[in-house]
């Protein structure tokens, strides 16, 4: 048997997968793991799969017996059989059947060489009728003009009773893509159109992103949009739908097929200066024909500056349609393209084809229509591969071989495209064939670049240094200059420069500020296939400028060198699931992760990147995120931080997921309000760093935090390493938390108690300080000291706790907590007495203390018989009937009130106010009004600082002492 080309292998694999889809109906969870998609094939289906592989892999003269009706894989209802020559992908067969036949190199459905067209008997779909009535592989939809009602967008894309794009996505299982330009009224400094993509098909029961995107776009009333559902026949599959493509500020989607080799030859050196996002990856993947067609149109327009852009499109289409090296025997060129102010729709799908594009407002009930043949000048126009929505009669057909031009508020223009008149241009398009012969040979033979891995689905990861690099941010009050310094032009190091050695693309995702008038349903994500450092990749710079202008509350940026799953595509990091952004630097066993997840969880939580062409599989990093979700879901009683820490510990302890000596788990994860960073990348290297570095030993809170795989920017300082084997938690305005993964042994080396404030000399004190020295054996963690009071050693009152502080080893780490009279938990309601203390040591995420110390457990630490002043209220004396009450309110921002009862007609007392050190700050007389003496800190006229003060009330020879706590 002859060796199989990469493209033939791709089709063979799709044959096996398609048969498996019949064995496991769409919409039902598979019964087994699915590590290898062919594993799900039952024994009865293996002969069919083998026949499909032999047919598609073998030479053209290979004879394969026809399977009679009624046999497995035959032409009966629901069957899917394959026959024909090498590389063929075409459809025909009986009712409900999906069988494939065609000529060498054809990507067609009952069509000629190189064509993508459909024919056959009645399908099993809901519409019935001949397949020619619904002939498309992919489906597309385009919109121009902000006047389109929101309900019409959702009707076309999600809810339409006649037809809608989401339902069509079930027949186009290779993902969905929607790109749009927000309305000018949004006033948001976006540099590029918003693009959303999904790997699960649009109608998948567990794919919420498509519906959220449609709702998001409908809310924003975009001025231009393109939507697409895909059945991939070229380049990469098993990835989020690459349509719509974005180049030079335009969006483009294609329905059809062209020859990659011919376009590569025409484009030649143009690809160096205008690199595609999708290129050669693992074996069996290459350029996507639709993206090459887009770039070919742009090249043609650039080479003919004398032509207006619309004229250049017409001429380019004519040239390509007349060149058999590009279109083969039957052109399949239908596309939509928009520059935000104009929508171009090409209907050019082979001679006599019924693959018509349609547009609305049109037909007999189109808005702005004066009747059949009448003038139409709608504020918006929509184009689709077939009528969508609830009203099929609201659409009109675009004539065959026509480029339609739609401008809001204007009548459509229909320009005839004559391929026969394009021979001269077509000749020019093919003159570079010799120069591009090497590229063509590589595409046909499957030769990979030298730096690419073998055909294995995983690439060996070196044991030193990073593969990928990332940068992340949480918070506010940072500067645009810091963003560009870290990501673009930092003289010492920046993420763009690191993209030179991480050449598998870049990705930046962010949560938009709440005050922006752009209510996105999910984070905004930008991606590129060319490296960030590529001289001819303008979009990375635009994305950085966008971040610097918007100043989002949370960002993750990543440059990739792929080691698992798909390569040659825009960087899939940061991944976005459940509204969370995630980026990973390292490697895990993707097959082991798939087994841990199980087929049911994967069905309910479908990855965007799934097994595609032979040699590609799941991306380990995406499965890593999904496995974290699964472990978190198993702990619904825990808060997110506690559950995440537990999940990470489970993964660290699972030796089957990684080499024991190479635990490459570093990640950053954000929900928009908190940034989590895991430092766990083997002993002694690959530290993550955070910025700004702590100024003092205990650290300081910052309004923002940055975490990166290494320190970035122009300065030499400002960064600090995250401790090894640690999950770091960064919250704006708070000190970072560092949660140890190895659960080290914690203890209290000592606790000491200091009592102060016995102003009246009775041996009972008004303030105390409790300090502890915690030790951490075997790691690094964060701890907090908590204090409790009890009058009897049984009923405890919480006095307060310290902030969390990172400790390591047995070095002195003093944590102190102070309490005084006026504190809400202070025993003012009780007389002076002896009290018991309890000290607890806590770690973040643990509901129970790790250490508890009392006078019983630690009798030498002074935790028992602590004499506290308690209540200060005196009972009336028997002789004079005089009583002084407790200060209220206390603590106080303004005026203090001291209840006074004095017999004998005395109406005033002398007051002395001093600070805790005894310094007199105010003295004077105060009258008794309404049974109380009043005094305010403003009376001192000195701008008294917050703190504890002593008030002495004098009446003759008698003195009463009260404490007052002034707060800011």
Secondary structure by P-SEA (a helix, b strand, c coil): cccccaaaaaaaaaaaaaaaaaacccccccccccccccccccccaaaaaaaaaaaaacccccccccccccccccccccbbbbbcccbbbbbccccccbbbbbcccccccccccccccccccccccccccccccccccccbbbbccccccaaaaaaaccccccccccccccccccbbbbbbbccccccccccccbbbbbcccccccccaaaaaaaaaaaaacccccccccccccccccccccccccccccbbbbbcccccaaaaaaaacccccccccccccccccccccaaaaaaaaaaaaaaacccccaaaaaaaaaaaaaacccccccccccccccccccbbbbbbcccccccccccccccccccccccccccccccccccccccccccccccbbbccccbbbbbcccccbbbbbbbcccaaaaaaaaacccccaaaaaaaaaaccccccccccccccccccccccccccccccccccaaaaaaaccccccccccccccccccbbbbbbbccccccccccbbbbbbbcccccccccaaaaaaaaaaaaacccccccccccccccccccccccccccccbbbbbcccccaaaaaaaacaaaaaacccccccccccccccaaaaaaaaaaaaaaacccccaaaaaaaaaaaaaaccccccccccccccccccccbbbbbccccccccccccccccccccbbbbccccccccccccccccccccccccbbbbcccccbbbbbccccbbbbcbbbbbbcccccccccccbbbbbbbbbbccccccbbbbbbbbccccbbbbcccccbbbbccccbbbbbbbbccccccccccccbbbbbbbbbbbccccccccccccccccccccccccccccccccccccccbbbbbcccccccccbbbbbbbbcccccbbbbbbbcccccccbbbbbbbcccccccccccccccccbbbbbbbbbcccbbbbbbbbbcc
